[in-house]
Amino acid sequence: MSFQIPIGPQHPALKEPISLRMTVEGEVITDADIRLGYNHRGIEKLAEERNWIQNIYLMERICGICSHSHATCYVQAVERLMELVPPKRGLYIRYLVSELERVHSHLLWLGVAGHEAGFDSFFMYTWRDREIVMDLLEMVSGNRVHYAINTVGGVRRDLDEGQKAKILEGVAMLRKRSVYYFKIGASEPSFVARIAGVGLLTKEQAVALCAVGPTARASGWDRDVRKEDPYAVYDELEWEVATADTCDVLGRVVVRVKELLQSYNMIEQMVQGLPAGDITVKAPRKAKPGETVSRYEAPRGENIHYIKSNGTEKPERLKVRAPTLANYAATVVMLKNGFIADIPLIFAAIDPCICCAERSVTLVDGRSGEESIVRTSDLRRRALARPANALVKGKAVWPF
Amino acid sequence: MTDAELIAKLQADLGSRAEIASPGPRRLFLKVAAADIVTVVTRIRDAFGVVFLSTISGVDTGTAFELLYHFSIPEQDLNVRTEIPREVPRVASISPVIPGAILYEREIQDMFGIVVEGIPDGRPLVLPDDWPEGQFPLRKDWKFVRPAEVIPGGES
């Protein structure tokens, strides 16, 4: 007997509207289906009505966590279309904000992962420390969420010596605290046992389904746009692509922890090596007819914008693909053969900002009375068998 | 492998099936006929290891629909372009070759009204359930008309 469990689109536990339909047999998910579009705002159509500058602020509003990544991806493309070369100092500040954003996003995600795994002190500490980086972002850009620091041809605000010192101080504090918490996380057996072996996605599946970002890297596929298509400053910095080969939620935690430590290094290198000079060049109002593809490694994975211009001050076509969409196909595979209790953990592991999804679900349809009696014992049997069946791979290499 | 070497190899392999242009570093644009799309995608996957599809962009040029399949390998970005006539908007599905293409093909179907033939799962993806038939928002001749407000039980 199988049940269908709808989660969403409007659900008290979901922060964003999305419809997940799980077909379950007992505790085990046999099929999963995702329906999108409840938050479709028609931004691609709207962008065709806005000029090049207005679109920066429109792109920034695609996402409320990685807002800078969409704006930067768009601005990179427009600069290529207008054949502008932004000054080095402007680029350093732009990608400094990118890395600060990655730090805030990964800290947020680690907190969510801790919370979903029932490790709430981890959640509270990481979120407390996230405030340090949020304050730095506010100091650098003037805003906490939509930084609005990008403009076509550079950035809008400069950094002074006092701000540089504060960033270095903040990053040193973050590194010290992060390393301490992650050591605790790594040595906490119940936390590791809860996330190991959950949401398996093999490398072959990740490749076939075109997964991106930490989801792909945790399955041992070492693709990072910053390394393979080193836009602007990334080829001048020393850093490594973080990977793990456990293919589960544990691997995704480890990848993000490693990326955090890499980001701290990159921030320090960028602040210390900040070149002198202008922060922006003047941009023309119109772009020549042409097309370009811009890629950017957002905290959640590859972000790609395709822009076609027709010689006017508005784009002819602006196509946006955010990383979460690329990971949905992989999520369906991860959810299959998982347990209902793992839904929020697996779903949160691709970082779609949707969590707590298991708290109140409704059972509908496909219910036949006599079979449910049989299933009660079966359910218990499955529940007891769960630790035995779980593929515990506590061997992921933590970066210490 | 440098850009020029890869272009030469691709050209030798695909022959007259593809026109290759390279407008900048790390950016290749391959133009192929719509009938050849599955053949070319299969060939570049098997011979060049192009397995990662970023997305599929649709462009309404006024006379035709242009589809761009944005692929990438660690050394290069390959954008496979094909054109299909507006009157008969049909294209073959590449999902059997690249399983990750399914969501993008569903999105193209919704937004441009292009029929993707042989798609494993062709349900609407982003448009609402009560969306009227034959309305495709990203076509250039589609304009948004705000529906008249109806207050249930009210006068309006």
Interface residues (C-beta under 8 A of the other chain):
Chain A: R35 L36 G37 H40 G42 E44 K45 R80 V207 A208 L209 C210 A211 R223 E228 D229 G290 T292 V293 R295 E302 I304 Y306 K308 E316 R317 K319 R321 L325 A326 Y328 A329
Chain B: P23 G24 R26 R27 V51 F52 L53 S54 T55 S57 G58 V59 D60 L68 H70 S72 P74 E75 D77 N79 I98 P99 G100 A101 I102 L103 Y104 P124 L125 V126 L127 P128 P137 L138 F144
